Amino acid sequence: MSASLEFKAKNVDKAVAKACAELKMPKKEIKYEVLSYGSSGIFGLSGTKKAKIRVTLPGNSPVSEPQPETAEMNTEAPPASDAYGRSEATGAMVIDDEDTAAKENSEGQGLYSSPDDCAEIGRLVLQRIVDAITTDAKVSVETNVERLCFNVNGGNAGLLIGKRGQTLDAIHTIVEKAVNKHNQNRIRVLVDIEGYLETRKENLENMALRLAEKSKKIGKPISLGEMNAYDRRTVHIALKDFPEILTRSRGEGPLRKLVIFPKKRSSSRN
């Protein structure tokens, strides 16, 4: 039975190139099977998976003594490797491309596939998104018992916020998913651009109070339209103590409608 070796790298081409270098064989003579094409995760920062190939060696090919960092030769296809790169069945090492363990962004900051620090994961993902949209914008992080707060300052705030905050909402969704991808306990995340959320909160509160007065006056419900969870919560809190008014969320999905209802007045009997 022919022997085989496994090689891992950022993508299939790099895995093949590494196999050629390790085995000192030209690419046209390499016979390999792609075990995994890999994936870049979210912007290449979270959930990254490397490509993996299995190279079948000719029966008469000389194989040098494996070094500590190289793979042991096996005669059958091993199962998936564990977190340390060992075969779960034999414990043999899988040749890996170490240059994917850490990456450098434009500022020379190390980017890791699976950082333990959730705040750092979110900051790196957010900085990558921001850099793709505008320039000279910096991300800072504040942590408290309730949530991780990411603040963006500089750059073109209008582009980052988008019409009615839609771009900001999309950015928030991506960052939140990146932060919570490998966490059993969900971490609440807040992404703000140049203090926009505080301004939007004040505007929503003023609008909610104005429409509550109108609903109470005309005796009919008024819909505020589709809102994200943060905006709905802002309105609910603003009107929770408002007399003769109820607020309800209706619909499905992240953008549910919020409706203001006037409370029914009990009719008095003579």
PyMOL commands that set and color helices and strands:
alter all, ss='L'
color gray80, all
select helices_A, chain A and resi 12-23+27-29+98-100+118-133+157-161+163-180+196-218+229-239
alter helices_A, ss='H'
color red, helices_A
select strands_A, chain A and resi 4-9+31-36+51-56+102-104+110-112+137-143+148-154+189-193+222-227+245-250+256-262
alter strands_A, ss='S'
color yellow, strands_A
deselect
rebuild
show_as cartoon
